[in-house]
Amino acid sequence: MDTFTTVLSVFSTVCAIVFGYIAFVRNRDKDKESNVKHDATVLTEIGYIKANTDEIKAEQKEQRKKICLWQNTRRRLRYI
């Protein structure tokens, strides 16, 4: 009976170690996947912000041209 208890204890210990390692590997892989998804989301948002910034710069440049034309026209009309 003593031998059976010892064998059962050793078997239980080995199973606990194996299941613990399997759980560790599974969670590590899920953490990696989660980090990759987060990084992809951040990069997508950065790209969106950059695109909008470029669009704003283009609109601003166009507005400057219109303002310069308007000012030049106003100056010419003043001297008539």
Beta strands, then each sheet from edge to edge (+ up, - down):
end
